C-alpha cells in the first residue's frame, strides 16, 4: 500500500503547490521567469505545478522566498491542518 502522506496527490501536498502557483500568478510572474530565477528550465516549474514532480524542502523554501512567501508560515499552516485532521479522526 502506498503511503498517502508521501504522495504528490495528497490533499496536503496539493494545497502547498496550489499556494505556490496562486502566488506566482497573483504576482504576474510567468513560469518561465520563475524558472529563470531558479536557474532551471520552464518545464521544472510546469512539472511541479502539475504534480508530475515533487519539490524537496530546499526547493520549496527557495521558491516560496522568490514568490515573497514566508515558507515557515506555509509549513505552520500545513501543520495546523494536520493537527485538526488528526483530532477529527
N, C-alpha and C positions, 0 to 999 in steps of 0.2 A: 504494500500500500504506500502511495506517495504521501509524504508529509505536506499537508495543505499549507502549513505556515511557511514552508520553503518555496512554495510555488509562486511564479510570477503572475499566476492567475488568481491569487488570493485577493480578497477584498482589501486587505490592509496594504498590500504592495501596490495594487491598482490605485488606491487612494493617494499614495505617495507620488506615483507617476503622474496622476491627474493634477495634483498640486503643482508639480514642476511644469507640466505642459501649459496649464492655465496661466501660470506666472509668466512664462515665455510669451504667450500670445498676448496677454494683457499689457505687456511692456513693449509690444510691437517688435519683438526680436524673432527673426526667422530661424529655422533650423540650421540653415547654412551659416548665419553669423554666430550662433551659439557654438556650432561645431568648430568654426574657425578659432573662436576664443579658447576652445578646449584642445586645439591642435589635432583635431580628428576629422574624418570625412563626415559629410552631412548624413550619410547613412547610419552613422553611430547614433545620432540623435533620433532619427526616424525609428531605428530598431528598438531603442529603449522606450520611446514614447508609444510604440505599437505593441509592446510586450514581447518582442522577439529576442530581447537581450536583457539580462538582469544587470542592474547597477550594483557595484560594490559600495561600501560605506564611504570610501575615499572619493570615488566618482560622484556619489550623491552630494557630499559636502561641497565639493568643488562646483558642481552645477548649481546647487542652491545659492551659494555665495555669488556666483556670476549673475544670478537672477534676483539678487538683493533679498533673498530669503534667509532667515536665520535657521540653519539646519537643526539647532538644538530645540527650537520651538516646534519644528515639524516632528521631530522624534518624540518630544514630550506629548504632543497631541496624539500620536500613534499609541504611546504607552497608556494614555488615559482611556482611549477607545478599547484597548486590550483589557484593561482592568475592569471597565464597565461590562464588557462582554463576558469576562470570566465570572463576575458576580452574578450575572443573569443565569449562567449555566449552573 
